Amino acid sequence: MIFNTKTMVAACALIASAGVAWADCGIESGSVRILSNDFEALHVIADAAETCATDVVEVTRNQTEEHKNIQVAALTTDPATYTVAVVATNSIVPLLNDDLIRPLDDLVAEYGQQLTESQLIRVDGKIMAIAFMANAQHLFYREDILAENGIEVPTTYAELFAAAETLRANGVMETPLSSNYMPGWNIAAEFVNTYLGTGDDFFVPGTAELAIDNENGMAVLEAMKQMTEYMSADWATYDSNSQKPVWEAGEAALSISWGSRAGAYIADDSPAPEIAAATQFAAAPTVGDVPGAALWWDGFTIAKNISDEDAEASFRAMMVGISPEMMAANRDAAVWLIEGYEPSRAANGVIADLQGGARPYPMLPYMGLLHTALGDNLAEYLQGSESAEQAIADITAAYTAAATEAGYLN
């Protein structure tokens, strides 16, 4: 995936015919059923897609943080429960593995003139997804608080902890840090982010053999443990949704969160306008030479087990959902990979990650097994009930068992 904002001229004419109940989208009939994650950028896309609904075109959505847990089962049924699955770099893999999504080459050729080459996610030469935004976790910081305490914007975890210690010593905040440390997917993502910053590989090259039991793996665990020492005692409840009210309440000054959430933090209708005005974004801190962040693309796929009529309706509705017009009305909602996008303040963190050389989330069939093993086996260490060595051993054992059962290891 190439992250850029180079554009081509869109020439998608919307057809209308007198006497036929067509929406401006030009869809004659069909059912569009969208499954996605639950955050602002996806809300505005679904809102735009829903404008295609008419008395002969159904458009519905299910936007939930549980989308990854239900997508395979939902698309396995025939017909599939959803016609559109909004995915990211990693969540497309199980859909590909189980042959649950269809190639989009024909639909792109007929209805995708607005798309740029960077939006076309190809697997084995076929277009299997349409990317519409780049995403990554990065540093959110209170510019006013750092300036008042003589603190430079941290670029490393060592600098981050030094900043937190200064704020604590100055009586500004006892727990100035926050991050998505909820056990499960979120805490695993934090390990992945931080480990990517070391420049090391998760697996022995060319194999599915795990390779995190090393100096870098230990350094990542140490950094994560130190993070918890400057976070609220409720850190195990923190995900993307729960971090925002903590920030708006002025209870944190340095946070690691998703770029896709940045626009909401600085929105004109923020419940804490002074905090919104003082919120700025920078690259994720690192324990190595590059930002400790995974680069992601978010995009949509079309289910295989649906009619061609519903597939066409769904693709065309999503073209409206990710149109340049939608993007122009919602520039701050994401780092868009859509024609005409010009980065705004909300994009600064993701762009800083990109400029710093942040690495993509590994798009490997067995990476999901490691992600699960991490999510299931990090909390005990971070809560102080086991050693770093034991945590690595538990992660390795859980991953090895799952990878062996799946046939990736002998």
C-alpha positions in Angstrom: 0.0 0.0 0.0 1.4 3.4 -1.0 0.3 6.2 1.2 0.0 9.4 -0.8 -2.5 12.1 -1.8 -1.8 12.3 -5.5 -5.0 12.5 -7.4 -6.6 11.9 -10.8 -9.5 13.7 -12.4 -12.9 12.1 -11.4 -15.4 11.7 -14.3 -18.2 9.8 -12.8 -21.5 11.0 -14.3 -24.6 10.3 -12.2 -27.5 9.1 -14.4 -31.1 9.9 -13.8 -34.1 8.7 -15.8 -37.6 10.3 -15.8 -40.3 8.1 -14.4 -37.8 5.7 -12.5 -37.4 6.1 -8.8 -33.6 6.5 -8.8 -31.7 8.5 -6.2 -28.9 10.8 -7.3 -26.6 7.7 -6.8 -28.1 6.2 -9.9 -28.9 2.8 -8.3 -32.0 1.2 -9.6 -32.5 -1.4 -6.9 -30.6 -3.5 -4.3 -29.8 -3.9 -0.6 -26.7 -2.2 1.0 -25.9 -3.6 4.4 -22.7 -2.0 6.0 -20.6 -3.6 8.8 -17.9 -1.3 10.2 -16.0 -0.1 13.2 -17.5 2.8 15.2 -15.8 6.1 14.9 -16.4 9.5 13.2 -14.8 8.9 9.8 -16.9 5.8 9.3 -20.0 7.6 10.5 -19.7 10.3 7.8 -19.0 7.7 5.2 -22.1 5.7 6.2 -24.1 9.0 6.3 -23.2 9.7 2.7 -23.9 6.2 1.6 -27.3 6.3 3.2 -28.3 9.2 0.9 -28.6 6.5 -1.8 -31.6 5.0 0.0 -34.9 5.1 -1.8 -38.1 3.0 -1.8 -36.3 0.4 -4.0 -32.7 0.7 -2.5 -32.2 -0.3 1.2 -29.1 1.1 3.0 -28.5 0.0 6.6 -25.5 0.0 8.9 -24.1 -1.8 11.9 -21.2 0.3 13.3 -19.6 -1.5 16.3 -16.3 -2.0 17.9 -17.1 -5.8 17.7 -17.0 -5.7 13.9 -13.8 -7.9 13.7 -15.4 -10.5 15.9 -18.5 -10.9 13.8 -17.4 -10.3 10.3 -16.4 -13.8 9.3 -19.6 -15.5 10.6 -21.7 -12.7 9.1 -20.2 -13.0 5.7 -20.1 -16.8 5.8 -23.9 -17.1 5.6 -25.5 -17.4 2.2 -26.7 -14.7 1.6 -24.2 -12.8 3.7 -25.7 -10.8 6.6 -23.8 -7.7 5.3 -22.9 -6.7 1.8 -20.1 -4.3 2.8 -17.4 -5.1 5.3 -15.3 -2.1 6.2 -11.8 -3.4 7.0 -8.3 -2.4 7.9 -4.8 -3.7 7.1 -5.2 -6.7 9.4 -9.0 -7.4 9.4 -9.1 -8.1 5.7 -6.9 -11.2 6.1 -9.5 -13.6 7.6 -12.0 -12.6 4.9 -9.4 -13.4 2.3 -8.4 -16.6 4.0 -12.0 -17.9 4.0 -12.8 -16.6 0.5 -15.6 -14.4 1.7 -15.1 -11.2 -0.4 -15.2 -10.7 -4.1 -12.8 -9.2 -6.6 -13.8 -5.6 -7.5 -12.0 -5.1 -10.8 -15.2 -5.1 -12.9 -17.0 -2.7 -10.5 -14.0 -0.4 -10.3 -13.8 -0.3 -14.1 -17.4 0.6 -14.5 -18.1 2.8 -11.4 -14.8 3.7 -9.8 -13.4 6.4 -12.0 -13.0 8.7 -9.0 -10.5 6.2 -7.4 -6.8 6.8 -7.4 -4.2 4.0 -7.8 -3.3 4.3 -4.1 -6.8 3.3 -3.1 -6.8 0.0 -4.9 -5.7 -2.8 -2.6 -4.6 -5.7 -4.8 -4.1 -9.3 -3.6 -2.6 -11.7 -6.2 -3.3 -9.2 -8.9 -7.0 -8.7 -8.1 -8.5 -5.6 -6.5 -10.0 -6.9 -3.2 -10.6 -3.7 -1.3 -10.9 0.1 -1.8 -8.9 2.1 0.7 -10.2 5.5 1.7 -8.0 6.6 4.6 -4.6 6.2 6.2 -4.4 5.7 10.0 -1.9 5.2 12.7 -1.6 5.8 16.4 0.4 8.9 17.4 1.1 11.4 20.2 -1.6 13.8 21.3 -0.3 16.5 23.6 -1.5 19.7 25.4 0.6 22.4 23.9 -0.2 24.8 26.7 0.7 22.5 29.6 4.0 21.5 28.0 4.9 25.1 27.3 4.1 26.2 30.8 6.4 23.5 32.2 9.3 24.0 29.8 8.8 20.6 28.2 9.7 19.8 24.6 7.4 17.6 22.6 8.6 14.0 23.4 10.0 11.9 20.5 11.1 8.9 22.5 9.6 6.9 25.4 12.4 8.1 27.6 11.4 11.7 26.9 7.8 10.9 27.4 8.4 9.5 30.9 10.7 12.4 31.7 7.8 14.8 30.7 5.4 12.8 32.8 7.7 12.9 35.8 8.1 16.7 35.4 4.3 17.2 35.4 4.0 15.0 38.4 6.8 16.8 40.3 5.3 20.2 39.4 2.0 19.2 40.8 0.2 19.6 37.5 -1.0 16.0 37.1 -0.3 12.8 39.0 -1.3 10.6 36.0 -0.6 12.7 32.9 -0.4 9.8 30.4 -3.1 7.7 28.7 -3.2 5.1 26.0 -5.4 2.2 24.7 -4.4 -0.4 27.3 -7.6 -2.3 27.6 -6.7 -6.1 27.7 -7.4 -7.8 24.4 -7.0 -6.2 21.0 -6.1 -2.8 22.2 -3.2 -3.7 24.5 -1.9 -6.1 21.8 -1.9 -3.2 19.3 0.2 -1.1 21.8 2.9 -3.9 21.9 2.8 -4.2 18.1 3.2 -0.4 17.7 6.1 -0.2 20.1 7.9 -3.2 18.7 7.6 -1.9 15.2 9.5 1.2 16.5 12.5 -1.0 17.3 12.9 -1.9 13.6 13.0 -5.6 14.5 10.8 -8.3 12.9 8.1 -10.3 14.7 9.0 -13.5 12.9 12.0 -15.3 11.7 12.2 -14.1 8.1 10.4 -16.3 5.6 8.7 -18.3 8.4 5.9 -18.2 10.9 8.3 -18.8 13.8 7.9 -16.1 16.5 11.0 -13.9 17.1 10.1 -11.5 19.9 12.0 -13.2 22.7 14.9 -10.8 22.5 16.3 -7.6 23.8 13.8 -5.5 21.8 10.9 -7.5 23.1 12.0 -6.9 26.7 12.5 -3.2 26.0 9.0 -2.9 24.7 7.5 -4.6 27.8 9.6 -2.4 30.0 8.2 0.7 28.2 4.7 -0.5 28.4 5.0 -1.2 32.1 6.4 2.3 32.7 3.5 3.8 30.8 1.1 2.3 33.4 3.0 4.0 36.2 1.9 7.4 34.8 -1.6 6.4 33.8 -4.8 6.3 35.8 -5.4 3.2 38.0 -8.2 2.5 35.5 -5.8 2.1 32.6 -7.2 -1.4 31.9 -10.5 0.2 30.9 -9.0 2.5 28.3 -9.9 2.1 24.7 -10.3 4.8 22.0 -13.8 5.7 23.1 -13.0 6.0 26.8 -9.8 8.1 26.3 -11.6 11.1 24.8 -13.6 12.1 27.9 -10.5 11.7 30.0 -8.7 14.2 27.7 -11.7 16.6 27.6 -11.8 16.5 31.4 -8.2 17.8 31.5 -7.0 14.6 33.3 -4.2 13.8 30.8 -1.6 15.9 28.9 0.1 13.3 26.8 -1.8 10.5 25.1 -1.2 7.9 22.4 -4.3 7.4 20.3 -5.6 6.9 16.8 -5.2 9.5 14.1 -8.8 8.8 13.0 -9.9 10.2 16.4 -7.9 13.4 16.1 -10.5 15.5 14.4 -13.0 14.9 17.1 -10.6 16.1 19.8 -10.3 19.5 18.1 -13.8 19.9 16.7 -15.6 23.2 16.9 -18.3 21.7 19.0 -15.9 20.2 21.5 -17.3 20.2 25.1 -13.9 21.6 26.2 -13.1 24.3 23.6 -10.0 25.6 25.5 -8.5 22.1 25.6 -9.4 21.5 22.0 -7.6 24.6 21.0 -4.5 23.6 22.9 -4.4 20.0 21.6 -1.7 19.2 19.1 -0.4 16.1 17.4 3.1 14.6 16.8 4.6 11.3 15.8 4.4 8.4 18.1 7.3 8.1 20.6 9.9 5.4 19.9 12.1 2.9 21.7 14.2 2.7 18.5 14.9 4.8 15.4 11.4 5.2 13.9 8.0 6.1 15.5 6.4 3.3 17.5 3.3 3.1 15.3 1.8 0.7 12.8 0.7 2.3 9.6 -2.8 1.2 8.5 -5.2 1.7 5.6 -8.9 1.5 6.2 -11.2 0.5 3.3 -14.2 -1.5 2.2 -14.8 -4.9 0.7 -17.8 -6.4 -0.9 -19.2 -9.8 0.3 -19.0 -12.8 -2.0 -22.1 -14.5 -0.9 -24.6 -11.9 -2.2 -26.3 -11.2 -5.4 -24.6 -9.3 -8.2 -27.4 -6.7 -7.9 -26.6 -6.1 -4.2 -22.9 -6.1 -4.9 -23.4 -3.3 -7.5 -25.7 -1.3 -5.3 -23.3 -1.6 -2.4 -20.2 -0.6 -4.5 -22.0 2.4 -5.9 -23.4 3.5 -2.6 -19.8 3.3 -1.1 -18.5 5.4 -4.0 -20.9 8.1 -2.8 -19.8 7.3 0.8 -16.1 8.0 0.0 -16.7 10.7 -2.7 -14.6 13.8 -2.9 -17.7 15.8 -1.9 -18.0 13.8 1.3 -14.3 14.3 2.0 -14.5 18.1 1.3 -17.3 18.4 3.9 -15.4 16.3 6.5 -11.7 17.1 5.9 -10.8 16.8 9.6 -12.4 13.4 10.1 -9.4 11.4 8.7 -6.3 11.4 6.7 -8.2 10.7 3.5 -6.8 8.8 0.5 -9.4 10.5 -1.6 -9.0 12.8 -4.6 -8.4 16.4 -3.6 -7.5 15.8 0.0 -5.2 18.4 1.5 -3.9 17.6 5.0 -5.4 19.6 7.9 -4.2 20.0 11.5 -5.9 16.8 12.5 -3.6 14.9 10.1 -0.4 16.1 11.6 0.2 13.1 13.8 -0.3 10.5 11.0 1.8 12.5 8.6 4.6 12.8 11.2 4.5 9.0 11.6 4.8 8.6 7.8 7.7 11.2 7.6 9.5 9.5 10.5 9.5 6.2 8.7 6.9 4.3 10.7 6.3 0.7 9.4 3.1 -0.9 8.2 1.2 -3.4 10.3 2.4 -6.8 9.0 -0.2 -8.1 6.6 0.6 -11.8 7.3 -1.9 -14.6 7.6 -0.5 -15.6 11.1 -0.2 -12.0 12.5 -3.7 -12.2 13.8 -2.7 -15.2 15.9 0.1 -13.3 17.5 -2.2 -10.3 18.1 -4.6 -12.6 20.0 -1.8 -14.2 22.0 -0.5 -10.7 23.0 -3.9 -9.5 24.0 -4.5 -12.5 26.2 -1.1 -12.5 27.9 0.1 -9.0 28.6 -2.2 -7.9 31.4 -0.7 -10.1 34.2 2.7 -8.6 33.5 1.5 -5.0 33.4 -0.5 -5.6 36.6 2.7 -6.9 38.3 1.6 -10.5 38.9 4.3 -12.0 36.6 7.7 -11.2 35.1 8.5 -10.0 31.6 10.2 -13.3 30.9 7.1 -15.2 31.9 4.9 -12.9 29.8 7.1 -13.6 26.7 7.0 -17.3 27.4 3.2 -17.3 27.7 2.8 -15.3 24.5 5.2 -17.6 22.7 3.4 -20.7 23.9 -0.1 -19.4 23.0 1.0 -18.2 19.6 2.9 -21.4 18.8 -0.1 -23.6 19.7 -2.4 -21.5 17.6 0.0 -21.4 14.6 0.6 -25.1 14.8 -3.1 -25.9 14.9 -3.6 -23.6 11.9 -0.9 -25.3 9.9 1.6 -22.4 9.9 4.1 -24.3 12.1 5.0 -28.0 12.1 
